[in-house]
Amino acid sequence: MLQKIIPYLSFGHADSFLSTKTEATLDNNLFRIGFYIHITASWVVLVTGLLQFFPQMTSVYPKVHRSMGKIYVFGILLFAAPSGLILASFANGGLPAKTGFILQCFVWWFTTLIAFRKILDRNFKDHVRWMIRSYAITLAAMSLRTEGYFLHYFFGTKPIETYITITWLSWVGNLIIAETLITIGLDRFLLKKIYAKKQFT
């Protein structure tokens, strides 16, 4: 993902995703501000969120866990999700794509907020569950690219068909996987590892 982001820092118009936009969109200050905030904040929360799922780090370095957790939560609530809404309003693919991205941002925002509220209430079980859901949506950026590749090269879908499909599949599919992992006990596994180190006793 970092390799995807670095070329955009040249602030040019011809880089990958930006090359699909009209000049009017590219010259729109709201779009450009939203875009650069989104790619920067999303990469930060992608990394900090991943590190939250290492029980050993949570147990041995609880202060680091809490600090990175705050970066993850507020990175999404204040920057990544709101800027995502800006980008959603400029999305290619018409109403179906715009609706998919807008809903993704709202669900991302609320799952993250709920996860944060659960830890404030010291409800560790539900906190872990909602963090799994939140991070599943965080990973939508990676799913979108992977699924787009498979749909185009293995199923021969047209570009617009691919784009609209992955707009929804990238985050809804991830949530389905997250719920499946919760059902088979990923949350219990993580909690058991954390409690084994007496992190919350």
C-alpha positions in Angstrom: 0.0 0.0 0.0 2.9 2.3 0.7 4.2 1.7 -2.8 0.8 2.7 -4.1 0.8 5.9 -2.1 4.3 7.2 -2.7 3.8 8.1 -6.4 0.9 10.3 -5.5 3.1 12.5 -3.3 4.5 14.0 -6.5 1.1 15.8 -6.7 0.8 15.0 -10.4 -2.4 14.2 -12.3 -1.3 11.2 -14.2 -0.7 8.7 -11.4 -2.9 5.6 -11.4 -6.2 6.5 -9.7 -6.0 10.2 -10.5 -5.6 9.5 -14.2 -9.3 8.2 -14.1 -10.6 11.6 -13.0 -11.6 14.5 -15.1 -9.6 17.7 -15.1 -12.5 19.5 -13.4 -12.3 17.0 -10.5 -8.6 17.1 -10.3 -8.7 20.9 -10.1 -11.3 20.8 -7.4 -9.6 21.8 -4.1 -12.1 19.9 -2.0 -11.3 16.7 -3.9 -7.5 17.2 -3.7 -7.6 17.9 0.0 -9.8 15.0 0.7 -7.7 12.7 -1.5 -4.3 13.5 0.2 -5.8 13.3 3.7 -7.4 10.0 2.9 -4.4 8.2 1.4 -2.2 9.4 4.3 -4.6 8.7 7.1 -5.7 5.4 5.7 -2.1 4.1 5.5 -1.5 5.1 9.1 -4.6 3.4 10.4 -3.8 0.3 8.2 -0.5 -0.1 10.0 -1.6 0.9 13.6 -4.7 -1.3 13.3 -2.7 -4.3 12.3 -0.4 -4.0 15.3 -3.4 -4.0 17.6 -4.0 -7.7 16.8 -0.7 -8.9 18.3 -1.7 -10.1 21.8 1.9 -10.3 22.9 2.4 -6.6 22.2 -0.8 -5.7 24.0 0.3 -7.7 27.0 3.9 -6.6 27.2 3.5 -3.0 26.0 0.0 -2.0 27.1 0.8 1.8 26.9 2.0 1.4 23.3 -1.2 -0.6 22.5 -3.4 2.2 23.9 -1.4 4.9 22.1 -1.6 3.2 18.8 -5.3 2.4 19.4 -6.0 6.1 19.9 -4.1 6.9 16.6 -6.2 4.2 14.9 -9.5 5.4 16.3 -9.1 9.1 15.8 -7.3 8.6 12.5 -10.5 7.0 11.2 -13.1 9.2 13.0 -11.4 12.5 12.2 -9.5 12.0 9.0 -9.8 8.7 7.0 -13.6 8.2 7.1 -14.6 11.9 6.6 -12.2 12.4 3.8 -13.5 9.1 2.3 -16.9 10.7 2.1 -15.5 13.6 0.1 -13.9 11.1 -2.3 -17.2 9.1 -2.5 -19.0 12.2 -3.8 -16.6 12.3 -6.7 -16.6 8.5 -7.4 -16.8 7.1 -10.9 -19.5 4.6 -11.6 -22.5 6.9 -10.9 -25.0 6.4 -8.0 -24.3 2.7 -7.4 -20.6 3.3 -6.7 -21.1 6.6 -4.8 -23.7 4.9 -2.6 -21.4 2.0 -1.9 -18.5 4.2 -0.9 -20.7 6.5 1.2 -22.1 3.5 3.1 -18.7 2.1 3.6 -17.5 5.3 5.2 -20.4 5.5 7.6 -20.1 1.8 8.6 -16.4 2.3 9.1 -16.9 5.3 11.2 -19.6 3.8 13.4 -17.9 0.4 13.9 -14.7 2.2 15.0 -16.7 4.5 17.3 -18.5 1.6 18.9 -15.1 -0.3 19.4 -13.8 2.8 21.2 -16.8 3.2 23.4 -16.6 -0.5 24.4 -13.1 -0.1 25.6 -14.0 3.0 27.5 -16.6 0.9 29.3 -14.0 -1.8 29.8 -16.1 -4.2 27.8 -13.1 -6.1 26.4 -15.0 -8.8 24.7 -17.2 -6.5 22.6 -14.3 -4.1 22.0 -12.3 -6.9 20.3 -15.3 -7.9 18.2 -15.9 -4.4 17.0 -12.3 -3.8 16.3 -12.3 -6.9 14.1 -15.2 -5.4 12.2 -13.6 -2.0 12.0 -10.3 -3.3 10.7 -12.1 -5.5 8.2 -13.4 -2.3 6.6 -9.9 -0.7 6.9 -8.7 -3.6 4.8 -11.2 -2.8 2.0 -8.6 -0.8 0.2 -6.5 -3.9 -0.3 -9.5 -6.1 -1.0 -10.7 -3.7 -3.7 -7.4 -4.0 -5.6 -7.2 -7.8 -5.2 -10.8 -8.4 -6.2 -10.6 -6.0 -9.1 -7.6 -7.9 -10.5 -9.4 -11.3 -10.2 -12.7 -10.1 -11.7 -11.0 -8.5 -14.7 -8.3 -11.1 -15.5 -10.1 -14.3 -14.5 -13.8 -13.5 -15.2 -13.3 -10.9 -17.9 -15.6 -8.3 -16.5 -15.7 -4.9 -18.1 -14.0 -2.0 -16.2 -17.2 -0.3 -15.1 -18.7 -3.7 -14.0 -15.6 -4.5 -12.1 -15.5 -1.1 -10.4 -19.1 -1.1 -9.2 -18.8 -4.7 -8.0 -15.7 -4.2 -6.0 -17.1 -0.9 -4.6 -19.5 -3.1 -2.6 -17.7 -6.4 -2.4 -14.5 -5.0 -1.0 -16.1 -4.0 2.3 -19.3 -6.1 2.5 -17.3 -9.2 1.7 -14.7 -8.2 4.4 -17.5 -7.8 7.0 -18.8 -11.2 6.1 -15.4 -12.7 6.7 -15.1 -10.8 9.9 -18.4 -12.1 11.2 -17.3 -15.6 10.2 -14.0 -15.2 12.1 -15.9 -13.9 15.2 -18.3 -16.9 15.0 -15.5 -19.4 14.9 -13.9 -17.7 17.9 -11.2 -15.3 16.8 -12.3 -12.8 19.4 -12.1 -15.5 22.1 -8.7 -16.5 20.9 -7.3 -13.0 21.1 -8.8 -12.4 24.5 -7.5 -15.6 25.9 -4.0 -14.7 24.8 -4.3 -11.2 26.4 -5.8 -12.5 29.6 -3.1 -15.1 29.9 -0.7 -12.3 30.4 -3.0 -10.7 33.0 -3.2 -7.5 30.9 -6.6 -6.5 32.3 -6.5 -7.9 35.8 
